[in-house]
Amino acid sequence: MCLKHLLRFFFGGILIGILLILNGCTKMESLKSKLIPSKPEESYIQATRKSELVFDETTRIVLIAVHLNAYDEKNYPHENGEVFFVDVYQSEQNSLGFLENGYRLTLSNGESPIKITRLQSKDLQGLMKQNAMRWGEYYLVKFAPQNKRIQDGLTLVLSHPKFGENFLKFGFKGLSKEDLKGK
């Protein structure tokens, strides 16, 4: 009888140990999911750039831009234009948007946006909402479709007549001679 109780205790201990190990593994998976971005999150991060203009030792503007075509080409195909989600913080807050305060966004080839849509925080969804600065201004900025050479080395230029300019470089793919044929 003692041996029977001892075996029950032994196997019960093994069962409890296995359950604890399995419970620990699920907690590790949960922790891992918080520490390592999912594929959409990773894509969003890879498509994001940050720029700022500093003048008289003061950061005048911080601009975070996500190249939506690179993040989600299915919903933002290059053929329809180059689209950016732009999140802006201005140090001198007023009721005017950053574009009305003298800032300008262009592509490095000098092209201006064909459409700029100001968004409210309630309009943001998904990763845009999760990653947006809560005190920022939000815009969708659309440029005309660009050829393959420009797409692979796309540069957004943030400028101001008094505060200078800065560049947000998207896409670092080198083009081979094969890629350039017929371009």
Salt bridges, closest charged atoms under 4 A:
GLU52 OE1 - LYS50 NZ 3.69
GLU73 OE2 - HIS78 NE2 3.94
GLU82 OE1 - HIS67 NE2 2.66
GLU82 OE2 - HIS78 ND1 2.97
GLU92 OE2 - ARG60 NH1 2.59
ASP152 OD1 - LYS148 NZ 3.66
ASP152 OD1 - LYS173 NZ 3.74
GLU178 OE2 - LYS181 NZ 3.51
